[in-house]
Amino acid sequence: MAAETPFSHQTRAAALSSMAAEPVDVLVIGGGITGAGIARDAALRGFRVALVEKGDFGSGTSSHSSRLIHGGIRYLEHRDFRLVFEASRERRVLLRIAPHLVRPLPFVFPVYRGSRVPGWKLRAGMWLYDLLAAFRNVKTHRWLSPKQVRKAEPALKDRGLTGAALYWDAQTDDARLVLATAQSAARAGALIANYAEVTSLLTPDGRVRGAAVRDVLSGETHTVRALVVVNAGGPWVDALRRMDDPEARPLLRPTKGAHVAVPRRRIGNERAITLFSPIDGRVMFVLPWGELSYIGTTDTDADASPDAVRVTAADVTYLLRSANAAFPEAHLSPNDVVSVWVGLRPLLGPDSGTPTAAPSQISREHRVVESAQGLISIAGGKLTTYRVMARDVVDRVAARLHELDGRPVAPRPPTDRLPLPGGEAAELDVLRETARARGVSDATARHLVASYGSEMAALLNLVDRDRSLGEPIALGRPEIWAEVAHAVEREMALRVQDVLVRRLHLFYEFEQHGTAVAAPVAQRMKKLLGWDEIREAEELVDYFKLVERARAFRAEIGRGSREVTI
Ligand SMILES: Cc1cc2nc3c(=O)[nH]c(=O)nc-3n(C[C@H](O)[C@H](O)[C@H](O)COP(=O)(O)OP(=O)(O)OC[C@H]3O[C@@H](n4cnc5c(N)ncnc54)[C@H](O)[C@@H]3O)c2cc1C
């Protein structure tokens, strides 16, 4: 048998056995950004930690975000200054500990005559935004004249333009940020398993003392005993709380957010654009992502369970209409849509003090709640503030463990200074040079550095051993075959969709959702993971089902070729 590799199907199997064999201090349910952050913080405090995720890491809300690590300019309107202050600080932290995954991004926020927010107010807001970041944002904002806006963003609507703010936030690869955080937790000693679902909580004496965990791939169930159980279920948080107390009042008021991605040349934006939707006046974004731009987001009350949420024709129409109004030459139609994604925001519900608020006005703050039976749940929050959320939860866990067995309260670990895997090298240019010097193309070098940071060395070693692994997976794309092996051996990818959707993003970025490469990827994974023909076929069927689901809005739109204009 091959030697055990870090963060692979083998470490997963070992983690499941270990957590079933011996009780853990803390069992974390949910492998989104919140659960991964909690596992990392708790493991760094020296606790024996287990984390179980029913799907793949980040497969819930955390890989369906707007991919922004931001102070949250629009929260200024709601006077949520504390949140903006905290999020701005976290933006700085994440830029430092994961520079490959969290990258500075310039935004242009144009103002027009009669805008919902007049120019003077936006100017004041921008100063406040810089102030709340202690003037330590990537750069402070600048005000652009109409002429400067036309030069900077020639495709933007010109009529009535009175100027624009040029300001900075950051953009991330959300799925990879979760993965890197989970890997970091594992390196600190956490036992981590994806495709491991909590089916019930253990309450032998009325207290929550662990959970029954089903291995989703084998069907086997393990009993995991834990001193403390943490529910980091994101939009599933209330469903998990009801396992503990069927009468539990909902903590959440989830709202649904959809995005559409289109070829960037069809819009023509150079930078990120912040705009007011002409439909309902909400703040929206058009964000660059390589050769694509994505438009988001909607913010509506959730009408489906987190497992069944999907992008509707109404979502797509809203997003395209809003973008068409801002970019009059774009004339985007549903035919331009390359991919869509949707998630539910696990926002705080009625008890948060905003019972009648519109979805986009619900607070993004977080809260830690402990049930009478001892289940600790975390609700609310954002990708940007996950580290603080995790710290607050683990402070509570540390206090409980101290009460339970008298151990000293472990000090907070420096999670704001310890780099995430791949984030050790601050000089990304040097990394890119190294990759080029080892024989990969410029595009691949950029892609590898942006995805893996200094962990890229492991991929280049694979290519050194087998040059064929340096070949592109699809002609004209930067992704190489070594990444499939790496995903399986070092990133716990267990399914074709793990590789194509969350490790490589070809599902979102490549034509026809990457269906052309699904079969060869499955073949490689078959060899790496020892699948039989049936499993290989099932993987492909499931992948095609996912593609069907992402395309469902097209059938709803009808023939699908009507131009959407306002
Ligand atoms: C459209 C949209 C855009 C957003 N944009 C941004 C943004 O740009 N910036 C930002 O900072 N924030 C953004 N957010 C918010 C952010 O994405 C979320 O706050 C965050 O991802 C929530 O993470 P989580 O880990 O709490 O939830 P999730 O990522 O949903 O994780 C919960 C996990 O629990 C697992 N789970 C559930 N039940 C079980 C069970 N029984 N057993 C095991 N596992 C289970 C699920 O499979 C899931 O993976 C956005 C949200 C949305 C919806």
Ligand as a Chemical Component Dictionary entry (heavy atoms), coordinates in Angstrom:
data_LIG
# 
_chem_comp.id                   LIG 
_chem_comp.type                 NON-POLYMER 
_chem_comp.pdbx_formal_charge   0 
_chem_comp.three_letter_code    LIG 
# 
loop_
_chem_comp_atom.comp_id 
_chem_comp_atom.atom_id 
_chem_comp_atom.alt_atom_id 
_chem_comp_atom.type_symbol 
_chem_comp_atom.charge 
_chem_comp_atom.model_Cartn_x 
_chem_comp_atom.model_Cartn_y 
_chem_comp_atom.model_Cartn_z 
_chem_comp_atom.pdbx_ordinal 
LIG C1  C1  C 0 -24.998 34.822 -2.735 1  
LIG C2  C2  C 0 -24.087 35.027 -1.573 2  
LIG C3  C3  C 0 -23.022 35.897 -1.688 3  
LIG C4  C4  C 0 -22.162 36.089 -0.610 4  
LIG N1  N1  N 0 -21.085 36.865 -0.792 5  
LIG C5  C5  C 0 -20.226 37.055 0.218  6  
LIG C6  C6  C 0 -19.056 37.813 -0.006 7  
LIG O1  O1  O 0 -18.772 38.255 -1.101 8  
LIG N2  N2  N 0 -18.234 38.012 1.053  9  
LIG C7  C7  C 0 -18.504 37.509 2.284  10 
LIG O2  O2  O 0 -17.736 37.781 3.197  11 
LIG N3  N3  N 0 -19.588 36.739 2.514  12 
LIG C8  C8  C 0 -20.445 36.487 1.503  13 
LIG N4  N4  N 0 -21.534 35.697 1.680  14 
LIG C9  C9  C 0 -21.751 35.086 2.982  15 
LIG C10 C10 C 0 -20.901 33.834 3.158  16 
LIG O3  O3  O 0 -20.803 33.125 1.962  17 
LIG C11 C11 C 0 -21.501 32.944 4.233  18 
LIG O4  O4  O 0 -21.723 33.683 5.405  19 
LIG C12 C12 C 0 -20.584 31.779 4.586  20 
LIG O5  O5  O 0 -20.106 31.135 3.436  21 
LIG C13 C13 C 0 -21.325 30.781 5.449  22 
LIG O6  O6  O 0 -20.450 29.738 5.744  23 
LIG P1  P1  P 0 -20.885 28.561 6.696  24 
LIG O7  O7  O 0 -19.715 27.696 6.886  25 
LIG O8  O8  O 0 -21.524 29.125 7.916  26 
LIG O9  O9  O 0 -22.047 27.821 5.885  27 
LIG P2  P2  P 0 -21.868 26.739 4.712  28 
LIG O10 O10 O 0 -20.801 27.099 3.793  29 
LIG O11 O11 O 0 -23.213 26.501 4.123  30 
LIG O12 O12 O 0 -21.385 25.467 5.495  31 
LIG C14 C14 C 0 -22.246 24.669 6.263  32 
LIG C15 C15 C 0 -21.904 23.233 5.952  33 
LIG O13 O13 O 0 -22.575 22.365 6.845  34 
LIG C16 C16 C 0 -22.776 21.152 6.161  35 
LIG N5  N5  N 0 -23.797 20.359 6.837  36 
LIG C17 C17 C 0 -25.111 20.656 6.953  37 
LIG N6  N6  N 0 -25.750 19.669 7.612  38 
LIG C18 C18 C 0 -24.799 18.742 7.935  39 
LIG C19 C19 C 0 -24.849 17.491 8.602  40 
LIG N7  N7  N 0 -26.003 16.981 9.061  41 
LIG N8  N8  N 0 -23.699 16.789 8.756  42 
LIG C20 C20 C 0 -22.520 17.280 8.264  43 
LIG N9  N9  N 0 -22.442 18.458 7.615  44 
LIG C21 C21 C 0 -23.561 19.177 7.457  45 
LIG C22 C22 C 0 -23.200 21.599 4.775  46 
LIG O14 O14 O 0 -23.030 20.601 3.799  47 
LIG C23 C23 C 0 -22.341 22.824 4.552  48 
LIG O15 O15 O 0 -21.196 22.557 3.759  49 
LIG C24 C24 C 0 -22.397 35.441 0.621  50 
LIG C25 C25 C 0 -23.464 34.550 0.738  51 
LIG C26 C26 C 0 -24.283 34.320 -0.367 52 
LIG C27 C27 C 0 -25.393 33.331 -0.265 53 
# 
loop_
_chem_comp_bond.comp_id 
_chem_comp_bond.atom_id_1 
_chem_comp_bond.atom_id_2 
_chem_comp_bond.value_order 
_chem_comp_bond.pdbx_ordinal 
LIG C1  C2  SING 1  
LIG C2  C3  SING 2  
LIG C2  C26 DOUB 3  
LIG C3  C4  DOUB 4  
LIG C4  N1  SING 5  
LIG C4  C24 SING 6  
LIG N1  C5  DOUB 7  
LIG C5  C6  SING 8  
LIG C5  C8  SING 9  
LIG C6  O1  DOUB 10 
LIG C6  N2  SING 11 
LIG N2  C7  SING 12 
LIG C7  O2  DOUB 13 
LIG C7  N3  SING 14 
LIG N3  C8  DOUB 15 
LIG C8  N4  SING 16 
LIG N4  C9  SING 17 
LIG N4  C24 SING 18 
LIG C9  C10 SING 19 
LIG C10 O3  SING 20 
LIG C10 C11 SING 21 
LIG C11 O4  SING 22 
LIG C11 C12 SING 23 
LIG C12 O5  SING 24 
LIG C12 C13 SING 25 
LIG C13 O6  SING 26 
LIG O6  P1  SING 27 
LIG P1  O7  DOUB 28 
LIG P1  O8  SING 29 
LIG P1  O9  SING 30 
LIG O9  P2  SING 31 
LIG P2  O10 DOUB 32 
LIG P2  O11 SING 33 
LIG P2  O12 SING 34 
LIG O12 C14 SING 35 
LIG C14 C15 SING 36 
LIG C15 O13 SING 37 
LIG C15 C23 SING 38 
LIG O13 C16 SING 39 
LIG C16 N5  SING 40 
LIG C16 C22 SING 41 
LIG N5  C17 SING 42 
LIG N5  C21 SING 43 
LIG C17 N6  DOUB 44 
LIG N6  C18 SING 45 
LIG C18 C19 SING 46 
LIG C18 C21 DOUB 47 
LIG C19 N7  SING 48 
LIG C19 N8  DOUB 49 
LIG N8  C20 SING 50 
LIG C20 N9  DOUB 51 
LIG N9  C21 SING 52 
LIG C22 O14 SING 53 
LIG C22 C23 SING 54 
LIG C23 O15 SING 55 
LIG C24 C25 DOUB 56 
LIG C25 C26 SING 57 
LIG C26 C27 SING 58 
# 
